[in-house]
Amino acid sequence: YNIRIINMSLGARSTASFINDPLCKAVRKAVNAGIVVVASAGNYGRDALGRTVYGSITSPGNEPLAITVGAVNTRNTPKRSDDTVTYFSSRGPTLGYRLNALGKKIYDFVLKPDLVAPGNRLVGSEPSVRGRLSVLYPQIEVEPGMMELSGTSMAAPVVSGAAALLVQRNPSLTPQMVRAILQFTAQPIRNTDVATQGAGILNIDAAVRLAGALTSNAGTAEVGASILSGAMPPATI
């Protein structure tokens, strides 16, 4: 079906190592087949007492090959200087574990999320189906047919859309190259640690420009060969 990207806006709490976790195994199989997999980090960044929680990444966001996305509050402004990672966005590292031959826990400690994207009070269209969310939760309806939601499940599709633009711009990109471009071009958020924001907040314009600066066979180039085309498209914003 020529599927290039899978978005997984879901998460399950799991103590299993990514090596054995069934969802993580499925993600690895998809990535190894050439499909970009984007997963939400989870919404467990704060406990019932209001304390920040680290090690709260959910499955399959704990899979190293998944592009795991946390959520940012943009304060409803176009500037980035006031952007902050939402209080609920799950932090790394991952705490899944497996037992060795002596029965000792060997923790994964994978550094996640990979990056963050807008995920606070995003407005989008609501499917016109029976049992609509706005019927069950009228407070999310902003106008007929439109709803407002928050969560890393809202942030992940923003990155999936960005990944689609990268693949459209340069179809030769591998899942690993898509991740590298998204992380390389991400903008770090000031006074925020890497276990909270990963590489930083998504920068779609820079990512698409970099994808376009790579050769059309970048994903299949031989080791040691240059993958730069020498052309860097101008910024659009």
N, C-alpha and C positions, 0 to 999 in steps of 0.2 A: 503493500500500500504506500510505499515511499514515505512512511512516517519518520520525521526527523527529530521531533521534540515531544517529550511527555511531561506534562505538568502534574505533580502530585500534591495537591493542596489537602493534605491529610497527615495525621501523625498519631502514632501509638506509643505509649510509654513502654519501654522494653529494657530489661536488664541483660538481654542476650548480646554478645559481641556481634558486630556487623558481619563477622565471618560466618556466623550460624543463623542470623536473623533471616527469616523467609522473605520479608519485604526487601531487605538489602540484597539478598541473592538475586531477586528479580531485577532490581535496579542494575546490578553488575552485568547481568545477562543482556539487558537492553543496551547499556553503554558499550559493551563489547561488540554489539551488533551495529554500532554506529549511531545510536540514538542518544540525543542530549536528554538527560533527566534532571528536571528541576523539582526540588522538594521544599516544603515549608519547614521552618526550624522548630515550630511549636510555640504555644502561648503560655509557657510555664516559667516566665522570667521573674515572677514575684510570688512569694508564698502568702498564706492567709494573714500573716502578720505584717505584710507590706515590705518584707525584706527581699532584696535582690537575690536570685537563686542562680548559681552557676552549675553547669553539668546537667542542664534540663532539656537538651536536644532530643526530639522524638525520632522514632523510626518511621520512614526510611531516611530521614535527614542525617542520621548518624553514619550513613554509608559514605566512605571516602570518595567514590566516583560520582555521587549525586552533587549537583550544585545546590547547596542548602542556603535558604534565604530567610533572613530576619526582617523585622518590620521597622520602618522609620515614621516618625511624626513630622510632617513637613510644616506644621503650624498654618497650613493653608496659605502659604506665601510662595512666590516663585524663587526667592533667594534660598541659598543653601546654608548660610551662616547660622540660621536658627534651627536647622534640622537636628533632631535627636532620635536615638533608638528608643522605641516605645518601651514602657515599663514591663509590658507583658511578653515581649519577644524573648524566646528561649536563648540562653547563653551556653557556650561550650565550656570546657571540652566535653566530649561524649564519655559517658560512664558505663557503657556496656562492658561486659567482661565474659571471659571463658575460664574454665578451670584447667590447670595443668595436671600433670601426672600425679602430683602430690596433693591435689585438691586445693591449691592456692589460686586465688582470683588474679587473673591477668587482665587489667583494664585496658581498653582501647585507647583512651585519651586522644581521640582525633580532634584537631582544632576546627571547630565549627562555630558559627555559620561561615560560609564562603564570602558572602557579601550581604548587604541589606538594601531594601527598596521601599518606596512608599507603601504603607499598609495600615494607616490610621484614618478612619472615617472616609473611605473611598466610596464615591458614588458611581453606581453602574446600573445597567438595565436589569430588570427582573423578568425571568421567563414567565410567560403567560400559561401556566399549567395549574392543574387542580392542586390545592393545598399549598399555595404560594407562601413563602416565608413571611411576607408582610401581613398575611392573614393571621398567622400564629404570633407574629411579633410586630404589631402595627407601628411600634416606635422606630423601626428601621426605614419606613417609607418616607421619602422626601417629597415625592409627587407621584401621581399614578404611573405605574410601570417602572419607577426608579427607586432604588434602595441604597442605603448607606451602611457599610460594614467595615469592621476593623479586624485585623489578625494577620498572622504570617501567611495564612491561606489566601489573603488578598495580595500580599507582597510577592509571593512566588509567581503568579501569572504575569506580573509586570516584567519579571526577569525572563519568563518564558517567551513573552512577546519580543523582548530585546534579543533573545537568542534566535528567534525566527528571523528578525531583521538581519542578523549577522549571517545566517545561513543563506538568506536570500541574496545578500550582497556578495558572498563568496561561498558557493555550494560545496567547495572542497574541504571546508573546515571540519575537523573531527570534534567529537564531544570534548576532548581534552583541550583542544585549541580554543573552543568557544569559552570554556571555563577560564582559561588563561587570559584571554582578551578581556572578559568581563571583570576579572580581578585586577588586571594590570591597569585598566582605565578607571577603576572605581576611585572615588574621592574619599579619603579618610575623614572621619568626623572628629573634630577636636575634643580632647579630654575624654575620649572613649577608648576602652581597651579592645584588643584584638579578639578576645573571646566573646565580646558583645557585638562588634560590627564586622568581624572578618576583615576583608580588604577595604571596606568602606561602602559608601552609597553608590548605587548604580549610576553610571554616566553613559546613557545610550548613544549620544552623539559621538563621543570619543570612541566608543566601542565599534560603532559602524564604520567610522573613518579608518580605524586601525585594520578592521577586517578587509576593507577595500584596498589597503596599502599592501596586502599580502598577495602573492601570486595565485593564479587561478588553480594551480595544482599544489598548493601549500600542504594540503593534507596527505599527499602521496609523494612528496619530495624525498629524495634520498638523504640519508644522514650526512650532514656537513654541507648540503646544498643551501644556497640562499633562498629564502622564501619572501623576501621583500621585492615588490614590483618597482619600487623607486618612485611611485606616485602616491602622494598623500592628499586625498580630497580636502578641499577647504571646509572649515567649520560652517555649519548651517545655523548655529545660534551663538 
